[in-house]
Amino acid sequence: MVRSYMRIVAAVLAVGLAALVLSPAVAHATPFGAVAGTVSGPGGAALDSNSNLWIVIYNHAGQDVNETSVASNGTYEVSGLAPGQYRVGISDSAEIYGNEFYADQPTLASATPVTVVGGGVTPNINMELNNGGHISGSVMTSAGGALDPAANVSVLVYDESGRPIRSAGVASDGSYAVAGLAGGDYRLKFTDSAQSPIYADEFYSNKRTLGAATPIRVDAGAISSADTVNLDAANTISGYVTGDHGVALDPEAMVIADLWAADEPGAPEVVATTQATEDGAYSFGAISAGSYLVSYRDEADIYGSMFYGGGTSVAEAANVEVAQGVSASNVDVSLVRGGGITGTVTGPAGVSLVQPSEVYVTAYNSLGSAVATATVSESGEYYLAGLPTGQYRLEFRDGFSTYVPEFYSGKNSLETATPIGVTTGQTTAAVDESLAAMGAIVGSVTAAAGGALDTTGTVTVRAYDHTATMVAAVEVQPNGGFYLADLPVGQYRLQFVDDSGTYVSEYYANKQTLATATPVTVAAGETLTGLAVELGHPSAPAPPAPAPSVPLEPPPAPTPAPARSQALLKAPASLKRKKSKLLARTTGAGQAANWSSSTPKVCKIKAGKVVAGKQKGTCRLTVVASGDATWLPLRQSFSIKIK
């Protein structure tokens, strides 16, 4: 049960984490490492003997990669971890203590990264747990009566990042209680899982979507009482899906219908999903009164996606109105057989993709919505099907991070991608793409003579390509490790900058300018390791020279100072769906900052200065600024969690 819970937690958020490897070999040849520590109760007290604690280790993609139980004395060690950075979570299935992440964080996204070194143990990843908080309340009918005994109502608890983490049944008297919650805000969903639902799904309180749900505050060790929830009777939306001109669906089709709540605050949100039967019938049960949209997609890619009422976007869809006690039927739609796009994907210079690979292609319509995805085969071929007539832009992305993400053809943003025309019933062929390979650089930074870093300020590592453009930057971890990921093949020069002035900024290896920095070479799909840098303290100012007794020759004309690096820009670490955040329009040097999104289905840039969250996921932004005689060009990438 604990493992199942922690995998639910891991199934969300993709966060970028750093890795530290000190072996000269590439990452896959480096010995495994481990994480160890001690877990205690509040105030450092011994653990309750009835607790059942599990430690779970999460990788950069938010997936649990290893786990172990905590010994009765509170100690644990998780081994078999490849060098890199991880996040550590803990869960108590006995619900005595609140679930949390290292160090004392409520969510995976906010957890402190832990660096694992090959062949060693990262010690002292200790956690002091708080007693779990509780949410209690009761559920009744909309008329204030007791629930029907035939109902099977349960409550599902979502954390601040929208992940389901706990569930509990509602008793026959309508009461419920959920325990083992860390301090924070939570949202509740009530659902009737009876074979024929009697009550409509509802979020606390009287909301139809997670985004609109009212949060409940929980304090560690305390009980939060929720207001009584009154459930409405379940309604249904049903209809038939057919093919072109009302003919029966192709037997190979696999049509999925998604139900969107259309009249809650913010953008429409999917609240239910169902699959049409072989004869095209579909139905949504447990629906409350309100306004809805219905969309249809064919997992077999025989038919193009569309909304009820026509069109391929929310803006073009027709509303389906459901009145209390009156179900909506005859919500029928005829799908059109789609066109296709096919082509071949290779590595640099047309070489075959490195195997195993996980390259996939996503097609975006003219509105910037993702409408189809296909996996590239081992031979490099892909086929996007079920596309209505129109113009599409393609994104190529590698799940293994061997290749640089890009858009057709060779573009770095959706806006600049070359559009491809598609006609229903026809295939647009030979849409080929050659991907650039990626690598990474990892290493360590220490004070002089290998001493530990003073963490008063933040030390940043900046990577510049052959054009002197900064293409990546990452903060050095408190233990000195750094990881520059997703770098195309090539040579780079690294700069180490301390914003507190505790250490002198320098370039690798111990150079004072970008031009004289020692370049490092990144190979395709490999991690360059073993880079060690020692930063020195500023020298004391020299005493002023005595005034000369005789006139001196005039000093030579000053030589122009070398171009300097522009200060890094910032972007929010997270953003709520349907919310926006203002971004910097210029750098500190006064250069124009040009923002773009490589994940327009998750987030988009508005008016060149605002990032807007569209749906849950990882938003990837890039900002580019020009250089001049004084300032070097700037290029940064950001990953933002859209909640």
WOBEL-V451960 format. One record per residue. N is the residue number from 1. RES is the residue in one small letter. OMEGA is omega in radians with two decimals (999 if undefined). D_CENTER is the distance of its C-alpha to the mean C-alpha in whole Angstrom. Layout:
BEGIN
n: (N;N)
res: (RES;RES)
omega: (OMEGA;OMEGA)
d_center: (D_CENTER;D_CENTER)
END
This chain:
BEGIN
n: (1;2;3;4;5;6;7;8;9;10;11;12;13;14;15;16;17;18;19;20;21;22;23;24;25;26;27;28;29;30;31;32;33;34;35;36;37;38;39;40;41;42;43;44;45;46;47;48;49;50;51;52;53;54;55;56;57;58;59;60;61;62;63;64;65;66;67;68;69;70;71;72;73;74;75;76;77;78;79;80;81;82;83;84;85;86;87;88;89;90;91;92;93;94;95;96;97;98;99;100;101;102;103;104;105;106;107;108;109;110;111;112;113;114;115;116;117;118;119;120;121;122;123;124;125;126;127;128;129;130;131;132;133;134;135;136;137;138;139;140;141;142;143;144;145;146;147;148;149;150;151;152;153;154;155;156;157;158;159;160;161;162;163;164;165;166;167;168;169;170;171;172;173;174;175;176;177;178;179;180;181;182;183;184;185;186;187;188;189;190;191;192;193;194;195;196;197;198;199;200;201;202;203;204;205;206;207;208;209;210;211;212;213;214;215;216;217;218;219;220;221;222;223;224;225;226;227;228;229;230;231;232;233;234;235;236;237;238;239;240;241;242;243;244;245;246;247;248;249;250;251;252;253;254;255;256;257;258;259;260;261;262;263;264;265;266;267;268;269;270;271;272;273;274;275;276;277;278;279;280;281;282;283;284;285;286;287;288;289;290;291;292;293;294;295;296;297;298;299;300;301;302;303;304;305;306;307;308;309;310;311;312;313;314;315;316;317;318;319;320;321;322;323;324;325;326;327;328;329;330;331;332;333;334;335;336;337;338;339;340;341;342;343;344;345;346;347;348;349;350;351;352;353;354;355;356;357;358;359;360;361;362;363;364;365;366;367;368;369;370;371;372;373;374;375;376;377;378;379;380;381;382;383;384;385;386;387;388;389;390;391;392;393;394;395;396;397;398;399;400;401;402;403;404;405;406;407;408;409;410;411;412;413;414;415;416;417;418;419;420;421;422;423;424;425;426;427;428;429;430;431;432;433;434;435;436;437;438;439;440;441;442;443;444;445;446;447;448;449;450;451;452;453;454;455;456;457;458;459;460;461;462;463;464;465;466;467;468;469;470;471;472;473;474;475;476;477;478;479;480;481;482;483;484;485;486;487;488;489;490;491;492;493;494;495;496;497;498;499;500;501;502;503;504;505;506;507;508;509;510;511;512;513;514;515;516;517;518;519;520;521;522;523;524;525;526;527;528;529;530;531;532;533;534;535;536;537;538;539;540;541;542;543;544;545;546;547;548;549;550;551;552;553;554;555;556;557;558;559;560;561;562;563;564;565;566;567;568;569;570;571;572;573;574;575;576;577;578;579;580;581;582;583;584;585;586;587;588;589;590;591;592;593;594;595;596;597;598;599;600;601;602;603;604;605;606;607;608;609;610;611;612;613;614;615;616;617;618;619;620;621;622;623;624;625;626;627;628;629;630;631;632;633;634;635;636;637;638;639;640;641;642;643)
res: (m;v;r;s;y;m;r;i;v;a;a;v;l;a;v;g;l;a;a;l;v;l;s;p;a;v;a;h;a;t;p;f;g;a;v;a;g;t;v;s;g;p;g;g;a;a;l;d;s;n;s;n;l;w;i;v;i;y;n;h;a;g;q;d;v;n;e;t;s;v;a;s;n;g;t;y;e;v;s;g;l;a;p;g;q;y;r;v;g;i;s;d;s;a;e;i;y;g;n;e;f;y;a;d;q;p;t;l;a;s;a;t;p;v;t;v;v;g;g;g;v;t;p;n;i;n;m;e;l;n;n;g;g;h;i;s;g;s;v;m;t;s;a;g;g;a;l;d;p;a;a;n;v;s;v;l;v;y;d;e;s;g;r;p;i;r;s;a;g;v;a;s;d;g;s;y;a;v;a;g;l;a;g;g;d;y;r;l;k;f;t;d;s;a;q;s;p;i;y;a;d;e;f;y;s;n;k;r;t;l;g;a;a;t;p;i;r;v;d;a;g;a;i;s;s;a;d;t;v;n;l;d;a;a;n;t;i;s;g;y;v;t;g;d;h;g;v;a;l;d;p;e;a;m;v;i;a;d;l;w;a;a;d;e;p;g;a;p;e;v;v;a;t;t;q;a;t;e;d;g;a;y;s;f;g;a;i;s;a;g;s;y;l;v;s;y;r;d;e;a;d;i;y;g;s;m;f;y;g;g;g;t;s;v;a;e;a;a;n;v;e;v;a;q;g;v;s;a;s;n;v;d;v;s;l;v;r;g;g;g;i;t;g;t;v;t;g;p;a;g;v;s;l;v;q;p;s;e;v;y;v;t;a;y;n;s;l;g;s;a;v;a;t;a;t;v;s;e;s;g;e;y;y;l;a;g;l;p;t;g;q;y;r;l;e;f;r;d;g;f;s;t;y;v;p;e;f;y;s;g;k;n;s;l;e;t;a;t;p;i;g;v;t;t;g;q;t;t;a;a;v;d;e;s;l;a;a;m;g;a;i;v;g;s;v;t;a;a;a;g;g;a;l;d;t;t;g;t;v;t;v;r;a;y;d;h;t;a;t;m;v;a;a;v;e;v;q;p;n;g;g;f;y;l;a;d;l;p;v;g;q;y;r;l;q;f;v;d;d;s;g;t;y;v;s;e;y;y;a;n;k;q;t;l;a;t;a;t;p;v;t;v;a;a;g;e;t;l;t;g;l;a;v;e;l;g;h;p;s;a;p;a;p;p;a;p;a;p;s;v;p;l;e;p;p;p;a;p;t;p;a;p;a;r;s;q;a;l;l;k;a;p;a;s;l;k;r;k;k;s;k;l;l;a;r;t;t;g;a;g;q;a;a;n;w;s;s;s;t;p;k;v;c;k;i;k;a;g;k;v;v;a;g;k;q;k;g;t;c;r;l;t;v;v;a;s;g;d;a;t;w;l;p;l;r;q;s;f;s;i;k;i;k)
omega: (3.11;-3.12;3.12;3.13;-3.07;3.08;3.03;3.13;-3.05;-2.99;-3.09;3.06;3.02;-3.09;3.11;3.12;3.14;3.13;3.10;3.11;-3.09;3.07;3.11;3.14;3.08;-2.96;-3.02;3.13;-3.07;3.13;3.11;3.08;-3.08;3.05;-3.13;3.12;-3.13;3.12;3.11;3.09;-3.13;3.13;3.14;-3.12;3.09;-3.12;3.03;-3.08;-3.14;-3.14;3.13;-2.96;3.07;3.02;3.11;-3.13;-3.11;3.11;-3.07;-3.13;-3.13;3.13;3.09;-3.07;3.08;-3.11;3.11;3.08;3.11;-3.14;-3.09;3.11;3.06;-3.11;3.07;2.99;3.10;-3.08;3.11;-3.10;3.06;3.11;-3.13;3.11;-3.06;3.00;-2.99;3.10;3.11;-3.11;3.09;-3.12;3.07;3.08;3.04;-3.13;3.10;3.07;3.12;3.13;3.11;-0.08;3.09;-3.12;-3.07;-3.05;3.10;-3.10;-3.08;-3.10;3.10;3.14;3.11;-3.10;3.09;-3.14;-3.14;3.09;-3.11;3.10;3.03;-3.01;2.96;2.99;-2.99;3.12;3.04;-3.02;2.99;3.04;-3.09;3.04;-3.10;2.90;3.10;-3.14;-3.14;-3.11;3.10;3.05;3.14;3.12;3.12;-3.14;3.12;3.13;3.07;-3.13;-3.13;3.14;3.11;-3.02;3.07;3.13;3.12;-3.06;3.10;3.12;-3.03;3.13;3.05;3.14;3.06;-3.05;-3.13;3.02;3.12;3.09;3.05;-3.08;-3.11;3.10;3.10;-3.11;3.05;3.08;3.09;-3.07;3.07;-3.10;3.02;3.11;-3.13;3.10;-3.11;3.08;-3.03;3.01;3.12;-3.09;3.14;-3.09;3.05;-3.09;3.00;-3.03;3.11;-3.06;3.14;3.05;-3.13;2.99;3.12;-0.10;3.13;3.09;-3.09;-3.12;3.10;-3.11;-3.11;-3.06;3.09;-3.12;3.07;-3.13;3.11;3.04;-3.10;3.08;-3.08;3.11;3.07;-3.13;3.13;3.07;3.10;3.13;3.13;-3.07;3.05;3.05;-3.09;2.98;3.13;2.94;-3.09;3.13;-3.14;3.06;3.10;3.07;-3.12;3.06;3.04;3.11;-3.12;3.10;3.01;-3.11;-3.12;-3.09;3.08;-3.00;3.09;3.08;3.10;3.13;-3.11;3.01;-2.96;-3.02;2.96;3.12;3.12;-3.11;3.09;-3.08;3.11;-3.11;3.13;3.13;3.11;3.14;3.10;3.10;-3.12;3.13;3.06;-3.12;3.05;-3.12;3.00;3.06;3.10;-3.10;3.06;3.12;3.13;-3.12;-3.05;2.93;3.09;3.07;-3.06;3.10;-3.10;-3.13;3.09;3.08;3.07;-3.11;3.08;3.12;3.08;3.08;3.01;-3.08;3.12;3.12;-3.09;3.14;3.11;-3.09;-3.09;-3.04;3.07;3.14;3.01;-3.08;3.13;3.09;-3.12;3.13;-3.14;-3.12;3.13;3.12;3.12;3.04;-2.98;-3.14;3.04;-3.13;-3.12;3.06;-3.03;2.98;-3.08;3.01;3.13;3.13;-3.11;3.11;3.12;3.01;-3.13;3.08;3.06;3.12;-3.12;3.11;3.05;3.13;-0.04;3.12;3.12;3.14;3.09;-3.08;3.12;3.12;3.11;3.14;-3.05;3.12;-3.13;3.12;3.08;-3.05;3.14;3.10;3.11;3.09;3.12;-3.11;3.12;3.12;3.08;-3.07;3.06;3.11;3.05;-3.06;3.08;-3.10;3.04;3.09;3.14;3.12;-3.09;3.03;-3.03;3.03;3.10;-3.09;-3.09;3.13;3.11;3.13;3.04;-3.06;-3.14;3.06;3.10;3.12;-3.13;-0.22;3.14;-3.10;-3.09;3.09;3.12;-3.08;-3.09;-3.11;3.11;-3.11;-3.14;3.12;3.12;3.08;-3.14;3.11;3.13;3.14;3.03;-2.99;3.05;3.03;-2.99;3.13;3.06;-3.03;3.04;-3.12;-3.14;3.02;-3.12;3.07;3.08;-3.14;-3.09;3.11;3.11;2.96;-3.13;3.13;3.07;-3.14;-3.14;3.13;2.92;-3.05;3.09;3.13;3.14;3.06;-3.12;3.04;3.14;3.14;3.13;3.11;-3.04;3.10;-3.10;3.06;3.09;-3.03;3.14;3.08;-3.14;3.08;3.05;-3.13;-3.12;3.12;3.07;-3.11;3.02;-3.08;3.05;-3.02;3.03;3.13;3.03;3.11;3.11;3.13;-3.11;3.00;-3.02;3.07;-3.13;-3.01;3.09;-3.06;3.14;-3.10;3.11;-3.13;3.10;3.07;-3.14;3.07;3.12;-0.17;3.12;3.12;-3.04;-3.12;3.11;-3.09;-3.09;-3.12;3.10;-3.12;3.03;-3.03;3.10;3.13;-3.07;3.02;-3.10;3.11;3.08;-3.03;3.02;3.12;3.14;-3.08;3.05;3.13;-3.14;3.08;3.10;3.10;3.07;-3.13;3.14;3.11;-3.12;3.12;3.11;-3.14;-3.13;3.13;3.11;3.13;3.11;3.04;3.11;-3.13;3.10;3.11;-3.11;3.06;-3.13;3.10;3.10;3.13;-3.10;3.10;3.05;3.13;-3.13;3.03;-3.13;3.03;-3.12;3.10;-3.14;-3.11;3.12;3.08;-3.12;3.09;-3.12;3.13;3.14;3.14;3.13;3.10;3.12;3.03;3.10;3.11;3.10;3.11;-3.14;3.11;-3.12;-3.06;3.03;3.12;3.05;3.12;-3.04;3.10;3.11;-3.14;3.13;3.09;3.12;3.07;3.08;-3.02;-3.08;3.00;-3.11;3.08;-3.11;3.11;-3.08;3.13;3.13;3.12;3.14;-3.13;3.02;3.06;-3.12;3.07;-3.14;3.06;3.04;-3.10;-3.10;-2.99;3.06;3.06;-3.11;3.02;3.13;3.06;-3.13;2.98;-3.09;3.09;3.05;-3.03;999)
d_center: (25;23;22;21;19;17;16;15;13;11;10;7;4;3;5;8;11;15;18;21;24;28;29;31;29;26;23;24;28;27;28;26;26;25;24;27;28;29;28;31;31;32;34;34;36;36;34;35;37;35;32;30;27;24;22;19;17;13;12;10;8;8;11;15;17;20;22;25;28;29;33;35;36;32;31;29;28;25;26;25;22;21;21;18;16;15;14;17;17;21;22;26;27;30;28;30;27;24;21;19;17;19;20;21;18;17;13;11;9;12;14;16;15;18;20;22;25;26;29;29;28;26;28;28;24;26;25;28;27;28;29;27;28;29;28;32;33;35;35;37;38;38;42;42;43;42;39;41;41;40;37;34;32;29;26;23;21;17;16;15;11;12;13;16;18;22;24;28;31;33;37;40;41;37;36;33;31;28;28;26;23;22;23;21;20;20;20;23;23;27;27;31;30;34;35;36;34;36;34;31;27;27;24;26;28;29;26;25;21;18;18;21;22;24;22;25;25;26;27;27;31;31;32;30;32;31;33;35;33;35;34;35;37;34;35;34;33;34;35;36;34;36;36;38;41;41;41;40;36;36;36;34;31;28;28;25;25;23;24;23;24;25;27;25;24;21;20;21;19;19;21;23;23;26;27;31;34;36;38;35;35;32;32;30;31;31;30;31;33;31;30;28;27;27;25;26;24;26;24;27;27;30;30;28;25;27;27;30;33;32;29;26;24;24;26;29;29;31;31;32;34;35;37;38;40;40;38;37;38;39;35;36;34;35;33;34;33;31;31;29;28;29;29;28;25;26;26;27;31;31;31;29;25;25;25;23;21;18;18;17;18;17;20;19;23;24;22;19;18;17;20;20;18;20;20;22;25;27;29;27;27;25;26;25;27;28;27;30;32;30;28;25;22;21;17;18;15;15;13;15;15;18;19;17;15;18;20;23;25;24;22;19;18;19;21;23;23;26;27;28;31;31;34;34;36;35;33;32;33;32;29;28;26;26;23;23;22;20;21;20;22;22;25;26;28;31;33;37;38;35;35;32;30;31;28;29;27;24;25;22;23;23;23;26;26;30;30;30;26;24;21;18;19;17;19;21;20;23;25;25;22;20;18;18;16;15;19;21;25;27;29;27;29;27;28;27;28;28;28;30;33;34;33;35;32;33;32;32;34;36;36;37;36;33;36;37;34;34;32;30;29;26;26;25;22;23;22;25;26;29;29;30;31;33;33;37;38;39;43;45;47;50;53;55;58;61;63;64;68;69;67;64;63;60;57;55;53;49;47;44;41;38;35;33;29;27;26;22;20;17;14;13;10;9;11;12;13;16;16;17;17;20;19;22;24;26;26;28;31;31;29;27;24;22;19;17;14;13;11;13;13;10;11;15;17;20;24;22;21;19;15;15;12;13;11;8;5;3;7;9;12;15;18;22;25;29;31;35;38;36;32;30;28;24;21;17;14;11;7;7;5;7;9)
END
